[in-house]
Amino acid sequence: MAEDSRDSVIKFLNPAHRVSGSSSATVPHIKQLQEDKRKHHKTSMLLKLILDEVGKLSEGRDIVSHIRRAFLDAGLNDTPEVVDEILDYFPRAIWSVHNNYYITQFAVIYRCENVFNCLVSKPSLSNAEQLSNAHYWLGGNNLLHFAAQLAPIEKRNLVSGAALQMQKELQWFEAIKEYIPLANEALNDKKETPLMIFRREHTKLREEGEEWMKKTADSYTITAALIITIVFAAAITVPGGTNSDNGKPIYASNPSFIIFAISDAIALFTSTTSLLLSLSILTTRFRDEDFLYKLPKRLIFGLAMLFLSVTSLMVAFSATLYLMFGDGKAWIVIPIASLACLPIASFVTLQLPLLYDLISSTYGQGFIKKPRKTKKISRKTE
């Protein structure tokens, strides 16, 4: 069996081995995907071959010493495929220790969500009850105490902006709490609950997130206020003026005027909504839990309303230009539309990445898969 596996790996690692197919030669993206898949398959087969060879060792201690470093490195680098494969061959690897932490514990501390998902979704290992107690408790701390600690700087820097970093920390804490809900009120040796540790560890990050939120909301408030001033003035002084007899706009029946009126109204309503949402951010209390959903949702809808107001403003202004100077000339629509798209495209290019990050972070997939059954944390506290 091992010989067949070795022959398969050698054959697959041979440079002459190529993926056939005409699509890969014509579409670069498909070719790259096939190449990545082939590399991943090579690595998987090579790992299985190595594990087969390690498994031939007669002494259990020799086996543990050979796979321990690779197992821990896979955990620290958040590589669940390697962790899963090693555990399938050698379940005892779950007892490997890094800096006095078991893999489940440092997966929580170092925010290795893929490895943690791999571990909690594994079938029951031997000595499951003993494993649960050992992996969930250390020095009076349970997994939720570890999740309450501030993430390493390299993990936090994966997210831009202190507010989003604070949100990620809260999401991770809430995910672990959902997995082991009974650990929320547990006290460690210092008589601290996980929530107490979280607030103490994240004080500076919360202050930085508050400053970031206020600066962002303040800039949107100024922009929305300027748009409100412009569109309100445009609604009062309509293009072409009004009829002195009945006070109605002269171009009331013109399609361009109708477009102007609708766009101007949309710009006024959306910019006012954006202004109110931004003001609500500036006047909030900025509690830790506000960074989870409350503040990001207000910023998302405020930014979306601001984008709609800018777009409607450009449409209203373009309709006014065509109404006043078009004089039935269809060709003038092209330069007006092109110039109107310039600020809209600039706004999208500059602000869309932030909006995408906010939406994906707030409404994206959760960190941890739902547990098979609730883990009961029971520990006597004095």
C-alpha positions in Angstrom: 0.0 0.0 0.0 2.8 2.4 0.9 4.7 1.4 -2.3 1.6 2.3 -4.4 1.3 5.6 -2.5 5.0 6.4 -3.1 4.8 5.6 -6.8 1.8 7.8 -7.2 3.5 10.7 -5.5 6.7 10.3 -7.6 4.6 10.2 -10.7 2.6 13.2 -9.8 5.7 15.2 -8.8 7.3 14.5 -12.1 7.7 17.8 -14.1 6.6 15.9 -17.2 3.2 15.5 -15.6 0.9 18.2 -16.9 -2.8 19.0 -16.8 -4.3 18.5 -20.2 -7.0 20.5 -21.7 -7.4 23.3 -24.2 -9.2 25.7 -21.9 -6.1 26.1 -19.7 -4.0 27.2 -22.7 -6.5 29.9 -23.7 -7.8 31.2 -20.4 -5.0 32.4 -18.0 -7.2 32.4 -15.0 -8.3 28.8 -15.5 -4.7 27.8 -16.1 -3.7 29.4 -12.8 -6.6 27.7 -10.9 -5.5 24.4 -12.3 -1.9 25.0 -11.4 -2.9 25.9 -7.8 -5.1 22.9 -7.5 -2.3 20.7 -8.8 0.1 22.1 -6.3 -2.4 21.6 -3.5 -2.9 18.0 -4.6 0.8 17.4 -4.7 1.3 18.7 -1.2 -1.5 16.6 0.1 -0.1 13.4 -1.4 3.4 14.3 -0.2 2.0 14.8 3.4 0.3 11.5 3.3 3.4 9.7 2.2 5.5 11.4 5.0 2.9 10.4 7.5 2.9 6.8 6.2 6.7 6.7 6.7 6.4 8.2 10.2 3.8 5.7 11.1 6.3 2.9 10.6 8.2 4.0 13.7 7.6 1.5 16.5 8.1 3.9 19.4 5.2 6.2 20.2 7.5 8.9 21.6 9.5 8.9 18.4 6.3 9.4 16.4 5.2 12.3 18.6 8.6 14.0 18.3 8.6 13.8 14.5 5.1 15.2 14.0 4.9 17.6 16.9 6.7 20.6 15.3 4.8 20.2 12.0 1.5 19.9 13.8 2.1 23.0 15.8 3.4 25.0 12.8 0.3 24.1 10.9 -1.9 25.3 13.8 0.0 28.6 14.2 -0.2 29.2 10.4 -4.0 28.4 10.4 -3.6 25.5 8.0 -6.5 23.1 8.8 -5.8 20.6 6.1 -2.5 19.6 7.6 -3.9 19.6 11.1 -6.8 17.4 10.0 -4.5 15.0 8.1 -2.1 14.6 11.1 -5.0 14.0 13.5 -6.4 11.3 11.2 -3.1 9.5 11.3 -2.0 10.3 14.9 -4.8 11.3 17.2 -2.3 11.7 20.1 -1.0 14.8 18.3 -3.9 16.7 19.9 -1.8 16.7 23.2 1.0 18.7 21.6 1.9 21.8 23.6 3.1 25.3 22.4 4.2 27.8 25.0 2.3 25.7 27.6 -0.9 25.9 25.5 -2.7 23.1 23.8 -3.6 23.6 20.1 -7.3 24.4 20.9 -6.1 27.1 23.3 -3.5 28.8 21.1 -5.9 28.6 18.1 -8.2 30.8 20.1 -5.4 33.1 21.4 -3.8 33.5 17.9 -7.2 33.8 16.2 -6.7 30.7 14.0 -10.3 30.3 13.1 -9.8 27.7 10.4 -7.9 25.4 12.7 -10.4 25.9 15.5 -13.3 25.0 13.1 -11.3 21.9 12.1 -10.9 20.9 15.7 -14.5 21.5 16.9 -15.9 19.6 13.8 -13.7 16.6 14.3 -15.3 13.3 15.3 -15.0 12.4 19.0 -11.4 11.6 19.9 -10.2 9.2 22.6 -10.7 10.4 26.2 -13.1 13.1 25.0 -14.1 14.2 28.5 -10.5 14.5 29.6 -9.6 16.2 26.4 -12.4 18.8 26.8 -11.4 19.6 30.4 -7.6 19.9 29.5 -8.2 21.9 26.4 -10.7 24.3 27.8 -9.1 25.1 31.1 -5.6 26.3 31.9 -4.4 28.3 35.0 -8.0 29.0 35.9 -8.8 30.4 32.4 -11.3 28.8 30.0 -11.4 29.3 26.2 -13.5 32.4 26.6 -10.9 34.0 28.9 -8.3 33.4 26.1 -10.7 34.8 23.5 -11.1 37.9 25.6 -7.3 38.7 25.3 -6.2 41.2 22.7 -5.3 39.5 19.4 -1.6 39.7 18.3 -0.8 42.8 16.2 -0.1 40.7 13.0 -3.7 39.3 13.2 -5.3 42.7 13.9 -3.4 44.3 11.0 -5.2 42.0 8.6 -8.2 44.4 9.0 -7.9 48.1 8.2 -9.2 50.6 10.6 -9.4 50.4 14.4 -13.2 50.2 14.4 -13.2 47.2 12.2 -10.5 45.6 14.3 -12.6 46.1 17.4 -15.5 44.6 15.6 -13.5 41.5 14.6 -12.4 41.1 18.2 -16.0 41.3 19.4 -17.1 38.8 16.7 -14.5 36.4 17.8 -15.4 36.8 21.5 -19.1 36.3 20.7 -18.4 33.3 18.6 -16.5 31.5 21.3 -19.2 32.5 23.8 -21.8 30.9 21.6 -19.8 27.8 21.4 -19.4 27.5 25.2 -22.1 29.8 26.6 -21.8 28.5 30.2 -18.2 29.9 30.4 -19.4 33.5 30.3 -19.7 33.9 34.0 -16.8 31.7 35.0 -14.1 33.3 37.2 -10.4 32.7 36.7 -7.8 32.6 39.5 -7.8 36.5 39.5 -11.6 36.5 40.0 -12.1 37.9 36.5 -14.8 37.0 34.1 -14.1 36.8 30.4 -16.0 40.1 29.8 -13.9 41.9 32.4 -10.7 40.7 30.7 -12.1 41.8 27.3 -12.8 45.3 28.4 -9.5 45.7 30.1 -7.5 44.4 27.2 -9.3 46.4 24.5 -9.5 49.8 26.2 -6.9 51.4 23.9 -8.3 49.7 20.7 -11.8 50.9 21.6 -10.5 54.5 22.0 -8.8 54.3 18.6 -12.0 52.8 17.1 -14.0 55.7 18.6 -11.6 58.3 17.1 -11.7 56.6 13.7 -15.5 56.4 13.7 -15.9 60.1 14.7 -13.5 61.3 12.0 -15.2 59.2 9.3 -18.7 60.3 10.4 -17.6 63.9 10.6 -16.4 64.0 7.1 -19.6 62.4 5.8 -21.6 64.9 7.9 -19.9 67.9 6.1 -20.5 66.3 2.7 -24.1 65.6 3.3 -24.7 69.1 4.7 -23.3 70.6 1.5 -25.5 68.5 -0.7 -28.6 69.4 1.3 -27.8 73.1 0.9 -27.3 72.7 -2.8 -30.4 70.6 -3.6 -32.6 72.7 -1.4 -31.6 75.9 -3.1 -32.1 74.2 -6.5 -35.6 73.1 -5.5 -36.6 76.7 -4.7 -35.0 78.3 -7.7 -36.2 75.8 -10.4 -34.5 75.9 -13.8 -36.2 78.4 -16.2 -38.1 80.1 -13.4 -41.9 80.1 -12.7 -45.0 81.4 -14.5 -45.9 84.8 -13.0 -49.6 84.0 -13.4 -49.9 80.7 -11.5 -46.4 80.3 -10.0 -45.9 76.9 -11.7 -42.5 76.1 -13.3 -42.3 77.1 -16.9 -40.8 73.7 -17.9 -43.1 71.7 -15.7 -44.2 69.4 -18.6 -40.7 68.9 -20.0 -39.2 65.4 -19.4 -35.8 66.9 -18.5 -37.5 69.0 -15.8 -39.3 65.9 -14.4 -36.0 64.1 -14.2 -34.5 67.1 -12.4 -37.3 67.3 -9.9 -37.2 63.6 -9.0 -33.4 63.5 -8.8 -33.3 66.7 -6.7 -35.9 65.2 -4.3 -34.0 61.9 -4.0 -30.8 63.8 -3.3 -32.4 65.9 -0.6 -34.0 62.9 1.2 -31.0 60.6 1.0 -28.5 63.3 2.0 -30.6 64.2 5.0 -30.8 60.6 6.0 -27.0 60.3 5.6 -26.6 63.4 7.8 -28.8 62.1 10.5 -27.1 58.7 10.5 -23.7 60.4 10.8 -24.9 62.6 13.6 -26.1 59.5 15.5 -22.6 58.1 15.3 -21.1 61.2 16.6 -23.5 61.3 19.6 -23.4 57.7 20.6 -21.8 56.4 23.8 -19.3 54.2 22.0 -19.6 51.2 24.3 -17.6 48.1 23.4 -20.7 46.2 22.2 -21.7 49.1 19.9 -18.8 48.2 17.6 -20.3 44.8 16.8 -23.4 45.8 14.8 -24.8 49.2 15.9 -22.0 51.6 14.7 -21.0 49.6 11.5 -24.7 49.4 10.4 -25.2 53.1 10.8 -22.0 53.8 8.9 -23.0 51.4 6.1 -26.4 52.9 5.6 -25.0 56.4 5.9 -22.4 55.8 3.3 -25.0 54.1 1.0 -27.3 57.1 1.4 -24.5 59.5 0.7 -23.6 57.7 -2.5 -27.3 57.8 -3.7 -27.4 61.6 -2.9 -24.2 62.3 -4.9 -25.5 60.3 -7.8 -28.9 62.0 -7.7 -27.2 65.4 -7.5 -25.2 64.7 -10.6 -28.3 63.5 -12.5 -30.3 66.6 -11.4 -27.5 69.0 -12.4 -27.1 67.2 -15.8 -30.9 67.4 -16.4 -30.7 71.1 -15.7 -27.8 71.7 -18.1 -29.7 69.9 -20.8 -32.9 71.7 -20.1 -31.2 75.1 -20.2 -28.7 74.7 -23.0 -29.6 71.5 -24.8 -32.3 73.1 -27.0 -33.2 69.8 -28.5 -29.6 68.9 -29.4 -29.2 65.2 -28.6 -25.4 65.3 -29.0 -25.0 67.4 -25.9 -26.2 64.5 -23.7 -22.9 62.6 -24.3 -20.5 65.2 -22.9 -22.9 66.0 -20.0 -23.3 62.3 -19.1 -19.5 61.7 -19.4 -18.7 64.6 -17.1 -21.4 63.6 -14.6 -20.0 60.1 -14.4 -16.6 61.5 -13.3 -17.4 62.4 -9.7 -19.6 59.3 -9.3 -16.8 57.1 -10.5 -14.4 58.9 -8.2 -16.7 58.4 -5.2 -17.1 54.7 -6.0 -13.4 54.2 -6.5 -12.5 55.9 -3.2 -15.3 54.8 -0.9 -16.3 51.4 -2.3 -13.5 49.5 -0.6 -14.5 50.8 2.8 -18.2 50.0 2.1 -17.2 46.5 1.0 -15.1 45.9 4.1 -17.9 47.1 6.3 -20.5 44.9 4.7 -18.4 41.8 4.5 -17.2 42.3 8.1 -20.7 43.0 9.5 -22.8 40.6 7.4 -20.2 38.1 6.4 -20.0 34.4 7.4 -19.4 33.8 11.1 -16.0 32.6 12.4 -17.0 29.4 14.0 -19.3 26.6 12.7 -22.2 25.7 14.9 -21.1 23.1 17.4 -22.5 19.6 17.3 -23.6 19.9 20.9 -23.2 22.5 23.6 -19.9 22.1 25.5 -20.6 22.3 29.2 -18.1 24.2 31.3 -18.2 23.2 34.9 -15.6 24.4 37.4 -15.9 25.2 41.0 -14.9 28.7 41.9 -14.2 29.9 45.3 
